[in-house]
Amino acid sequence: MAPRRDINVFSLSFLDIMSCGFGAVILIYIIINHATEVTSQELTRELMEEVSKMEEFVEDGKERMIILRNTLTETEEQTVTTDGLVLQIIETINELRTQLAELESDSSRKNKSIEELKIELKELEEETKDLRGSVGGRESVGRAVRSFAGEGDRQYLTGMRIGGEHILILLDASASMLDEKIVNVIRMRNMSRERQLASTKWQRAIRTVEWIAANIPGKSYYQLYTFNTRVQATIADSTGQWLKAIDGVNLELSIEKLKQIVPEKGTSLITAFNAIQDLKPLPDNIYLIIDSLPTQSDKPPKRTTVTSRERVRYFQESLNQLPAGIPVNVILFPMEGDPLATPTFWQLAQVTGGSLLSPPADWP
């Protein structure tokens, strides 16, 4: 009978199996842990990219917020200016309504005045008939020292009277006088000299000067200046001098020289007003033909763009150079992108005792 062997659970085979098991567990742990680290690094990198994008988005938002705040500030300032002008206009309307009510209340006096005017008109018509029969065609022109031929027989009630012993005409000859729209002005600046001279807006400005010249009293003196960043007389050697309106040669020469000027550069109203002080005696009537508020002061601007607030500031600075007591009559050709020009120049005309005319496209 064979001898009985004792069973030992810690035999070499059992230890091999346990070692293999532990090794497998350790290997699985290493594999899982490595995969976790790789996945974590990838997630971290993606999250950092998202954070960077969000930071860029926040910075863009801050910049836009600053721009919006600046725009809001400018808009609020424009609103305040506009509100002030609206109040002035309302006060003027109320005054006119009061005057109208007074006139309507006194109907008997009004009827009497109408009858007197009818009688006076009839007398004037009879005198006109006598004068037509006693003078030649040349005398029938009236007191105009220069004729002006418009299109057809249109007539407009302008409310602007041409008068005074010393009359100054200031014409804006900056690049903006080439067109009403900014994009078209940029295009026109790159065209030929002949095309710029033929610009519709510039030709309107020249015809406006001709209309004023045709209505200057024969006994008056005049001067015609153009201005952009500097001022010049259309007759070069006449700067600072008054010319006789009755002298038709000088008046025709002024217009002909004007037709050779090409609008260019920016608008410096302070330079134009400063030139007024060189005229002796000072003018007693100024006719300002312009399309927008000034784009610079007496010095070149530091930037290529100008805001509405800066335009108003340049305008206020120019008023310091305007001699007191001279009516300024403004003929305004409104320009795109300058909404404050009309109320600002209207206020200038009202304060100085002048008038404001914003003519239609077919005037004069």
ZAKOL-188876 format. One line per field, with one value per residue (C-alpha): residue in one letter; x, y, z; residue number from 1. Coordinates in Angstrom, 1 decimal. Layout:
BEGIN
finu = c(a, ...);
px = c(X, ...);
py = c(Y, ...);
pz = c(Z, ...);
lummi = c(NUM, ...);
//
This chain:
BEGIN
finu = c(m, a, p, r, r, d, i, n, v, f, s, l, s, f, l, d, i, m, s, c, g, f, g, a, v, i, l, i, y, i, i, i, n, h, a, t, e, v, t, s, q, e, l, t, r, e, l, m, e, e, v, s, k, m, e, e, f, v, e, d, g, k, e, r, m, i, i, l, r, n, t, l, t, e, t, e, e, q, t, v, t, t, d, g, l, v, l, q, i, i, e, t, i, n, e, l, r, t, q, l, a, e, l, e, s, d, s, s, r, k, n, k, s, i, e, e, l, k, i, e, l, k, e, l, e, e, e, t, k, d, l, r, g, s, v, g, g, r, e, s, v, g, r, a, v, r, s, f, a, g, e, g, d, r, q, y, l, t, g, m, r, i, g, g, e, h, i, l, i, l, l, d, a, s, a, s, m, l, d, e, k, i, v, n, v, i, r, m, r, n, m, s, r, e, r, q, l, a, s, t, k, w, q, r, a, i, r, t, v, e, w, i, a, a, n, i, p, g, k, s, y, y, q, l, y, t, f, n, t, r, v, q, a, t, i, a, d, s, t, g, q, w, l, k, a, i, d, g, v, n, l, e, l, s, i, e, k, l, k, q, i, v, p, e, k, g, t, s, l, i, t, a, f, n, a, i, q, d, l, k, p, l, p, d, n, i, y, l, i, i, d, s, l, p, t, q, s, d, k, p, p, k, r, t, t, v, t, s, r, e, r, v, r, y, f, q, e, s, l, n, q, l, p, a, g, i, p, v, n, v, i, l, f, p, m, e, g, d, p, l, a, t, p, t, f, w, q, l, a, q, v, t, g, g, s, l, l, s, p, p, a, d, w, p);
px = c(0.0, 1.5, 2.3, -0.2, 1.0, 0.1, -1.8, 0.0, -2.1, 1.0, 2.6, 4.5, 1.5, -0.8, 1.8, 2.2, -1.5, -1.7, 1.3, -0.3, -3.6, -1.9, 0.1, -3.0, -4.7, -1.6, -1.5, -5.2, -4.8, -1.8, -3.8, -6.9, -4.9, -3.0, -6.2, -7.6, -4.6, -4.7, -8.5, -8.0, -5.2, -7.4, -10.3, -8.1, -6.8, -10.3, -11.5, -8.5, -9.3, -13.0, -11.8, -9.5, -12.4, -14.7, -12.0, -11.7, -15.5, -15.5, -12.8, -14.7, -17.8, -16.0, -14.7, -18.2, -19.6, -17.1, -18.0, -21.7, -21.2, -19.3, -22.0, -24.7, -22.9, -22.7, -26.3, -27.3, -25.4, -27.0, -30.4, -29.7, -28.7, -31.7, -34.1, -32.7, -33.3, -36.8, -37.6, -36.4, -38.5, -41.6, -41.1, -40.9, -44.0, -45.9, -44.8, -46.0, -49.3, -49.7, -49.0, -51.4, -54.1, -53.6, -53.9, -57.0, -58.6, -58.3, -60.1, -61.3, -57.8, -56.7, -59.4, -58.5, -54.8, -55.8, -57.8, -54.9, -52.5, -54.8, -54.9, -51.1, -50.7, -52.9, -50.9, -47.7, -49.1, -49.9, -46.4, -45.0, -46.9, -45.6, -42.0, -42.2, -43.3, -40.6, -37.4, -35.7, -35.2, -31.8, -33.3, -36.0, -33.5, -33.7, -30.9, -29.3, -25.7, -25.5, -28.2, -29.0, -30.9, -32.6, -34.5, -38.0, -39.9, -39.7, -39.7, -39.3, -40.1, -36.7, -37.1, -33.5, -32.9, -29.7, -28.6, -26.0, -23.2, -20.4, -21.4, -19.2, -19.9, -18.3, -18.4, -17.4, -15.0, -14.2, -14.3, -17.8, -19.2, -18.7, -21.8, -24.5, -23.4, -20.0, -19.4, -19.9, -17.6, -14.8, -15.5, -15.5, -12.1, -10.5, -12.0, -10.7, -10.6, -13.2, -15.6, -15.2, -15.9, -19.1, -20.3, -24.1, -23.7, -20.8, -22.6, -25.6, -23.2, -21.8, -25.3, -26.2, -23.3, -24.4, -27.9, -26.6, -24.3, -27.3, -29.2, -26.4, -27.4, -25.4, -24.1, -22.7, -19.2, -18.7, -16.0, -16.1, -14.1, -13.9, -12.6, -11.7, -8.6, -7.6, -9.3, -8.7, -10.4, -11.5, -9.6, -6.2, -4.8, -8.1, -7.7, -8.7, -10.2, -13.7, -14.7, -17.4, -20.5, -21.3, -18.0, -19.4, -15.9, -14.7, -18.0, -17.8, -14.1, -15.0, -17.5, -15.2, -12.4, -14.9, -15.8, -12.1, -11.9, -12.1, -13.5, -10.9, -9.7, -11.6, -13.7, -12.3, -15.0, -12.7, -10.3, -13.1, -14.4, -10.9, -10.4, -13.4, -11.4, -9.0, -11.7, -12.0, -14.7, -16.3, -19.1, -22.6, -24.0, -22.5, -23.8, -22.5, -22.9, -22.0, -23.2, -22.1, -20.4, -16.6, -14.4, -11.4, -10.3, -7.5, -5.0, -5.0, -6.9, -5.0, -7.4, -9.0, -12.5, -14.5, -17.5, -20.6, -19.5, -16.2, -17.9, -20.0, -16.9, -15.1, -18.2, -18.3, -14.6, -15.2, -17.8, -15.1, -13.6, -16.9, -17.2, -20.3, -23.2, -23.0, -26.0, -25.0, -27.3, -26.8, -27.6, -27.3, -27.0, -27.5, -24.8, -25.3, -24.1, -24.3, -27.8, -26.8, -25.9, -29.4, -30.3, -26.9, -26.8, -30.4, -29.4, -26.5, -28.8, -31.3, -28.7, -27.0, -30.2, -29.7, -31.7, -31.4, -32.3, -32.1, -33.1, -34.6, -32.5, -33.7, -32.8, -31.7);
py = c(0.0, 3.3, 5.9, 8.7, 12.2, 15.3, 18.1, 21.5, 24.5, 26.7, 24.6, 26.0, 25.8, 27.7, 30.5, 30.7, 31.1, 33.8, 35.7, 35.6, 36.9, 39.8, 40.6, 40.8, 43.1, 45.4, 45.4, 46.3, 49.1, 50.6, 50.4, 52.0, 54.7, 55.6, 55.9, 58.1, 60.5, 60.8, 61.5, 64.0, 65.8, 66.0, 67.3, 69.9, 71.1, 71.4, 73.3, 75.7, 76.4, 77.1, 79.4, 81.3, 81.8, 83.0, 85.5, 86.8, 87.1, 89.0, 91.4, 92.0, 92.7, 95.2, 97.1, 97.1, 98.3, 101.2, 102.2, 102.0, 104.2, 106.8, 106.7, 107.1, 110.1, 111.8, 111.0, 112.5, 115.7, 116.0, 115.4, 118.2, 120.6, 119.6, 120.1, 123.6, 124.5, 123.0, 125.1, 128.2, 127.3, 126.7, 130.2, 131.8, 130.0, 131.2, 134.7, 134.5, 133.1, 136.0, 138.5, 136.7, 136.8, 140.5, 141.1, 139.0, 140.8, 144.1, 143.2, 146.7, 148.1, 145.2, 145.9, 149.5, 148.7, 146.4, 149.1, 151.5, 149.0, 148.4, 152.2, 152.4, 149.4, 151.0, 154.2, 152.2, 150.3, 153.6, 155.0, 151.8, 152.2, 155.8, 154.7, 151.9, 154.4, 156.9, 154.8, 152.3, 148.6, 149.0, 151.1, 148.5, 146.1, 148.1, 148.6, 145.1, 145.6, 142.1, 140.1, 136.5, 134.1, 131.2, 128.3, 129.2, 131.9, 130.4, 132.8, 131.9, 133.8, 133.6, 136.0, 137.1, 140.8, 141.7, 145.1, 147.1, 149.4, 146.8, 143.3, 140.3, 136.9, 133.9, 130.7, 127.3, 125.8, 122.6, 119.1, 118.5, 121.0, 118.3, 116.3, 115.8, 112.3, 111.4, 108.4, 110.5, 113.2, 110.6, 109.4, 112.9, 113.7, 111.0, 112.3, 114.8, 118.6, 119.1, 116.6, 118.2, 121.7, 120.3, 118.9, 119.6, 120.9, 123.1, 124.6, 125.4, 127.2, 129.3, 130.1, 131.2, 133.6, 134.9, 135.4, 137.5, 139.5, 140.2, 141.7, 143.9, 147.6, 149.6, 152.0, 149.3, 147.8, 144.0, 141.4, 137.7, 135.2, 131.4, 129.4, 125.8, 125.5, 129.0, 132.1, 133.7, 136.5, 135.4, 138.4, 137.6, 141.2, 142.5, 140.7, 143.1, 145.6, 146.5, 146.5, 148.8, 146.9, 149.4, 148.4, 145.5, 144.5, 143.5, 141.7, 139.7, 138.9, 137.7, 135.3, 134.0, 133.4, 131.6, 129.2, 128.1, 127.1, 123.3, 122.5, 120.7, 120.1, 120.6, 123.4, 126.0, 128.6, 130.3, 131.1, 132.7, 134.8, 135.9, 137.3, 139.6, 141.7, 142.7, 144.6, 148.3, 149.3, 146.1, 144.6, 145.5, 142.3, 138.8, 136.1, 132.7, 129.9, 126.6, 123.0, 121.8, 122.6, 123.1, 120.0, 121.7, 124.8, 127.1, 124.2, 120.9, 118.1, 115.2, 112.6, 111.9, 111.7, 114.3, 113.8, 116.0, 117.2, 118.4, 120.1, 122.1, 123.0, 124.2, 126.3, 127.8, 128.7, 130.4, 132.7, 134.3, 135.7, 137.0, 140.8, 141.8, 143.6, 142.1, 140.2, 136.8, 135.4, 131.7, 129.8, 126.2, 123.1, 120.3, 117.6, 114.0, 113.0, 116.5, 116.7, 119.6, 122.0, 123.3, 124.2, 125.6, 127.9, 128.9, 130.0, 132.0, 133.8, 134.6, 135.9, 138.1, 139.4, 137.6, 134.9, 131.3, 129.8, 126.1, 126.2, 123.4, 121.6, 123.8, 127.1, 129.6);
pz = c(0.0, -1.2, 1.5, 1.9, 0.8, 2.7, 0.8, 1.0, -0.2, -0.5, -3.2, -6.1, -8.4, -6.1, -5.7, -9.5, -9.9, -7.2, -8.7, -12.2, -10.7, -8.8, -12.0, -14.0, -11.5, -11.5, -15.3, -15.5, -13.0, -14.9, -18.2, -16.7, -14.9, -18.0, -20.1, -17.3, -17.4, -21.2, -21.2, -18.4, -20.3, -23.4, -21.5, -19.8, -23.1, -24.6, -21.5, -21.7, -25.3, -24.4, -21.5, -24.0, -26.4, -23.6, -22.4, -26.0, -26.2, -22.9, -24.1, -27.4, -25.3, -23.1, -26.2, -27.7, -24.4, -24.4, -27.9, -27.1, -24.0, -26.1, -28.7, -26.0, -24.6, -28.0, -28.6, -25.3, -26.0, -29.4, -27.8, -25.3, -28.1, -30.1, -27.1, -26.6, -30.2, -30.1, -27.1, -29.0, -32.0, -29.8, -28.2, -31.6, -32.7, -29.6, -30.2, -33.8, -32.7, -30.2, -33.0, -35.3, -32.6, -32.2, -35.9, -36.2, -33.2, -34.9, -38.1, -38.8, -38.8, -41.0, -43.6, -43.6, -44.2, -47.0, -48.7, -48.4, -49.8, -52.8, -53.5, -53.2, -55.5, -58.1, -57.9, -58.3, -61.3, -63.0, -62.3, -63.7, -66.9, -67.2, -66.6, -69.1, -71.7, -70.9, -70.5, -72.8, -72.4, -70.7, -67.9, -67.3, -65.7, -62.5, -60.0, -60.6, -61.7, -63.3, -65.0, -64.0, -66.2, -64.5, -65.9, -67.0, -65.1, -61.6, -58.7, -55.0, -51.8, -50.2, -47.3, -48.0, -48.9, -50.7, -49.3, -47.5, -48.5, -48.0, -48.9, -48.2, -49.9, -48.3, -50.4, -49.0, -51.5, -49.5, -51.0, -49.5, -52.0, -54.7, -53.7, -51.0, -50.2, -48.5, -50.8, -53.9, -52.6, -52.2, -55.8, -57.2, -55.5, -57.7, -60.9, -63.4, -62.8, -65.6, -63.9, -60.5, -61.9, -63.6, -60.2, -59.8, -56.3, -57.1, -60.1, -57.8, -55.5, -58.3, -59.6, -56.0, -56.1, -59.5, -58.1, -55.2, -57.5, -59.7, -56.8, -55.3, -55.3, -57.8, -55.1, -52.9, -52.5, -52.5, -52.0, -52.9, -50.8, -51.1, -48.2, -47.2, -44.9, -46.1, -47.5, -50.8, -52.9, -56.3, -57.7, -56.2, -55.8, -54.2, -50.8, -48.0, -50.4, -51.4, -55.0, -56.6, -57.6, -60.3, -62.0, -64.0, -65.2, -61.7, -61.0, -64.2, -63.5, -60.0, -61.3, -64.1, -61.6, -59.3, -62.1, -62.3, -58.6, -57.8, -54.3, -52.1, -48.6, -45.4, -43.9, -41.5, -40.7, -38.1, -40.9, -43.0, -40.1, -39.2, -42.7, -42.1, -39.7, -42.5, -44.4, -43.6, -43.1, -41.8, -43.9, -43.0, -44.5, -44.9, -47.2, -46.2, -48.7, -47.0, -46.7, -43.2, -39.9, -40.0, -40.0, -38.4, -36.5, -37.6, -37.3, -39.2, -37.4, -35.8, -37.1, -40.5, -39.0, -37.0, -34.7, -34.5, -31.1, -32.5, -35.4, -33.0, -31.0, -34.1, -34.9, -31.5, -31.7, -35.1, -33.5, -31.4, -34.6, -36.0, -35.5, -33.6, -35.1, -38.6, -40.0, -41.3, -44.0, -44.5, -47.7, -46.6, -48.9, -46.3, -46.3, -45.5, -42.0, -40.4, -38.8, -36.4, -39.3, -40.0, -36.4, -35.6, -38.6, -38.0, -34.6, -36.0, -38.4, -35.6, -33.2, -35.8, -37.3, -40.6, -42.3, -43.2, -46.7, -47.5, -51.2, -53.3, -55.8, -58.8, -57.1, -58.2);
lummi = c(1, 2, 3, 4, 5, 6, 7, 8, 9, 10, 11, 12, 13, 14, 15, 16, 17, 18, 19, 20, 21, 22, 23, 24, 25, 26, 27, 28, 29, 30, 31, 32, 33, 34, 35, 36, 37, 38, 39, 40, 41, 42, 43, 44, 45, 46, 47, 48, 49, 50, 51, 52, 53, 54, 55, 56, 57, 58, 59, 60, 61, 62, 63, 64, 65, 66, 67, 68, 69, 70, 71, 72, 73, 74, 75, 76, 77, 78, 79, 80, 81, 82, 83, 84, 85, 86, 87, 88, 89, 90, 91, 92, 93, 94, 95, 96, 97, 98, 99, 100, 101, 102, 103, 104, 105, 106, 107, 108, 109, 110, 111, 112, 113, 114, 115, 116, 117, 118, 119, 120, 121, 122, 123, 124, 125, 126, 127, 128, 129, 130, 131, 132, 133, 134, 135, 136, 137, 138, 139, 140, 141, 142, 143, 144, 145, 146, 147, 148, 149, 150, 151, 152, 153, 154, 155, 156, 157, 158, 159, 160, 161, 162, 163, 164, 165, 166, 167, 168, 169, 170, 171, 172, 173, 174, 175, 176, 177, 178, 179, 180, 181, 182, 183, 184, 185, 186, 187, 188, 189, 190, 191, 192, 193, 194, 195, 196, 197, 198, 199, 200, 201, 202, 203, 204, 205, 206, 207, 208, 209, 210, 211, 212, 213, 214, 215, 216, 217, 218, 219, 220, 221, 222, 223, 224, 225, 226, 227, 228, 229, 230, 231, 232, 233, 234, 235, 236, 237, 238, 239, 240, 241, 242, 243, 244, 245, 246, 247, 248, 249, 250, 251, 252, 253, 254, 255, 256, 257, 258, 259, 260, 261, 262, 263, 264, 265, 266, 267, 268, 269, 270, 271, 272, 273, 274, 275, 276, 277, 278, 279, 280, 281, 282, 283, 284, 285, 286, 287, 288, 289, 290, 291, 292, 293, 294, 295, 296, 297, 298, 299, 300, 301, 302, 303, 304, 305, 306, 307, 308, 309, 310, 311, 312, 313, 314, 315, 316, 317, 318, 319, 320, 321, 322, 323, 324, 325, 326, 327, 328, 329, 330, 331, 332, 333, 334, 335, 336, 337, 338, 339, 340, 341, 342, 343, 344, 345, 346, 347, 348, 349, 350, 351, 352, 353, 354, 355, 356, 357, 358, 359, 360, 361, 362, 363, 364);
//
